[in-house]
Amino acid sequence: MELIVSLAIGVMTGAGVWLVLRPRTFQVLIGLSLLSYAVNLFIFSIGSLAVGKEPIVKPGLAANLENYTDPLPQSLVLTAIVIGFATTALFLVVLLALRGLSGGDHVDGQEEQP
Amino acid sequence: MNEVWSVLEMPLQHLVVAPVLLPLATAALMLLLGTRWRGLKATLNLASTVTGLVLAVLLLRRVGVGDAAQAFSLYLPGNWPVPFGIVLVADRLSALMAVLAGGVGLASLLYALARWHQAGVYFHVLFQLQLMGLYGAFLTGDLFNLFVFFEVLLAASYGLLLHGDGTARVRAGLHYIAINLVASLMFLIGVALLYGVAGTLNMADLSMKLRVIPESDRGLLHAGASILAIAFLAKAALWPLNFWLPPAYAAASAPVAGLFAILTKVGVYAVLRLWTLCFPIGAGASAMFGSEALVWGGLATLAFGSVSMLASQQLARLAGYSVIASSGTLIAALGFNQPALSSGALFYMASSTLAGCALFLLVELLERARQVEVAPPQLDDSREALPFFVDAEPPAGTNLDDDEEALTGRAIPAALAFLGVAFTVCTLVVAGLPPLSGFVAKLAMLTTLLYLQEGAGWVLFALLIVSGLAAVTALLRVGMRHFWTLQARPAPRLRIIETLPIGLLLLGCLLLSVHGDAALRYMRRTADTLHQPGRYIDAVMGARPVAPAELVAPAVEATP
C-alpha cells in the first residue's frame, strides 16, 4: 500500500509541477489543484498508513499507534483541504478577471512575441 | 476567592489573544454591515486599528520591561495542556513585530482614508483580516497554527493587492497568488515532515524533541526544515525567490504597498523563530544547520537588491528593491547567530520597516507631482510664488551662504517642501546615513562585524557600506528628477490625511534614533532571549491550563 500511495503522490506532484510551469492560466490552476491533492495525501500518509484503524480511543484498548491511527494528520489534512480549496477558488476568480481584461489566457496577459 | 483581584487580572491575562480577536470581531461586524455604510466602516476600522496598536504596545511593555522571568506571556486558547493544544506566546520579538505591524497598519489605513478606501467595497474587511493574520502569525507558538495565520494574511493580501482593479494589478495578482500557493504547499510538506520526525507541532516541544531524534531520521528532518525554510524565504524575498516582489508591490495601490512592507518581515520572523528554536548551538549534529545558506543567501539578496535599486527607473520598483535589500541584510545578519549582530539587525528591521512603508506611501504622492508636471498648468498667477532657484536674485541684505545663495526668504509651496523633506528623511533612513535610525542600525551591525573577524562577516561589512552607497545614489537620482526639474510647475495638492501617516512613520524613525540607546538595549535583550531557546522552551512547557473552577457547578447540576 505504501508503494501505491507514494506512486500516486509522485505522479500527481510531477503532473502538477509540469502544469504549474505551463503558460496558460487554466493549466496553472489544474496544476495547483493536483499539487494540493498530492500534498494532502502526503500529510495523510505521514501519520503512518493503516487499514481499518480508527483514530478514536475505545475502552479496553491501549491508546498507541499499534491499535489506532494518528488523528492529528487527519485534522491537519482537513484544514489544509479547506484552505487550499478557498485559495484555489480565489485564483479561479483572478484567472477569469485577467481573461476578461486581457482577452487571452496567457499568464502574463499577453502572448509571447516570437 | 478574591473577586476584585480576578476582575483586574482578567484583561491582562487575555492581552495576548486580544490583538488577534479584535480585528477578527471587527471584520465580522463590518461584513454584517454589508456593502453600504462606508463612513461607519472607516470609523470602525480606524478605531480597531488604533486599539490594536495600543494593545501591541501594552504587550511590548509587559514583556519588555522587567527581567527575564517576565519576558514571556502565554495564552492557552482552548485551555488544553501545553504540547497538545494550541498556545499563543508573546515574547520580546513577537511583541516588537506586533507593534511594527500595528504602526504600519495604522499609517497605511490613515493614508487609505484620504482616497483609496473608496475604490472597493470590502477594503476595510480585508484590511482587518490582514491585521489579524499578521498579529496571529507573530503571536502563535504552534507550527500548524502559524500556517493557518499565514493563510489568513495571504488570503487577505490577495484581495488587497487586487484592490483598485486594473490590468496591471490583476496580472501581478495572478503571479503573486500562484507563487504564494506553491509556497504554502511547500509549507505544508515541511510541516508534515517535521511532524513525521518529531511527532509534535508545538514549537517549543519540537525544539526539545529534535535534540534526541534518532540518527536515521536526521536526513528527513533536514529535508523537512529546508522545504519549510524555502516557503518562508520565498515570502521573505530571498534571492532567487524574489522575482515576484517588485512587480506585485509596484502594482499595488499605495496604502496596500505600505502595509505589504511588513509582509516580507513575516517571512524573516518565521525563519528566525524556527531556526533559533530548532537548530541552536546545543542541537547536536544538527546545530546551526542552514546557517551558511542563510548568510550567503542573504548576502546575494542584498547585492541583488542594491544593484537592482541602481537599475530601476520607476520609484515604485525602486522601493520594492529596497525592501529586498533590507530583507537580505536581515537574513544575512541573523544567519551568523551572534546575539550582538542580531540586536543590530532587529533594530534595522524596525527602522527599515517604518521607512519602507513611508517610501511606498511617498511614491504615489511623488508620482502625482510628476503627473501635475505633465498636465497643463492650472493657475498661471501662482507662478510668482514658485521657487526659481536658477534665476532668482537674492534681495539685498539677506544672508548668503558660500555659493552666494540666499539662506532665507523663499516661498516654497508647503506641499513640495513636505515631499522634499519626507523624501530626504526616507533616503537617509533607507541608505543608513547619519543621523537617523538607519545609521544607528548599520553602525551597530558594522561594529560587531569588526570584532567577528570572519570571511562572510567581511563580505557583509563591505556589502552593507556599498549597499548604502547604491541606495543613496539611486534615491538621489530619483529625487533630482522629481524635485529639481519641477520648478515652473504648480505644486501637487496633498491632503493633511495623506501627509500625516508619512510624518508619523518618519517621526517613529526619528524617535528610534533619539532613543537609540534604549531601543538598542531592548533589541539586545530580545536577541539574548532568542539565542537561548531554553528560556522560551521552559516558559512554554511550564504553562498550565487554568483550573476549571467554573466546571464544578454544571457537574453538580448534571448528577441528579
Boltz contact constraints between the chains, C-beta under 6 A:
constraints:
  - contact:
      token1: [A, 28]
      token2: [B, 178]
      max_distance: 6.0
  - contact:
      token1: [A, 32]
      token2: [B, 181]
      max_distance: 6.0
  - contact:
      token1: [A, 35]
      token2: [B, 185]
      max_distance: 6.0
  - contact:
      token1: [A, 39]
      token2: [B, 185]
      max_distance: 6.0
  - contact:
      token1: [A, 39]
      token2: [B, 188]
      max_distance: 6.0
  - contact:
      token1: [A, 39]
      token2: [B, 189]
      max_distance: 6.0
  - contact:
      token1: [A, 42]
      token2: [B, 192]
      max_distance: 6.0
  - contact:
      token1: [A, 43]
      token2: [B, 192]
      max_distance: 6.0
  - contact:
      token1: [A, 46]
      token2: [B, 192]
      max_distance: 6.0
  - contact:
      token1: [A, 46]
      token2: [B, 195]
      max_distance: 6.0
  - contact:
      token1: [A, 46]
      token2: [B, 196]
      max_distance: 6.0
  - contact:
      token1: [A, 76]
      token2: [B, 144]
      max_distance: 6.0
  - contact:
      token1: [A, 80]
      token2: [B, 188]
      max_distance: 6.0
  - contact:
      token1: [A, 83]
      token2: [B, 151]
      max_distance: 6.0
  - contact:
      token1: [A, 87]
      token2: [B, 181]
      max_distance: 6.0
  - contact:
      token1: [A, 90]
      token2: [B, 158]
      max_distance: 6.0
  - contact:
      token1: [A, 91]
      token2: [B, 177]
      max_distance: 6.0
  - contact:
      token1: [A, 94]
      token2: [B, 173]
      max_distance: 6.0
  - contact:
      token1: [A, 94]
      token2: [B, 174]
      max_distance: 6.0
  - contact:
      token1: [A, 94]
      token2: [B, 177]
      max_distance: 6.0
  - contact:
      token1: [A, 97]
      token2: [B, 170]
      max_distance: 6.0
  - contact:
      token1: [A, 98]
      token2: [B, 170]
      max_distance: 6.0
  - contact:
      token1: [A, 98]
      token2: [B, 174]
      max_distance: 6.0
  - contact:
      token1: [A, 101]
      token2: [B, 167]
      max_distance: 6.0
  - contact:
      token1: [A, 101]
      token2: [B, 170]
      max_distance: 6.0
  - contact:
      token1: [A, 109]
      token2: [B, 171]
      max_distance: 6.0
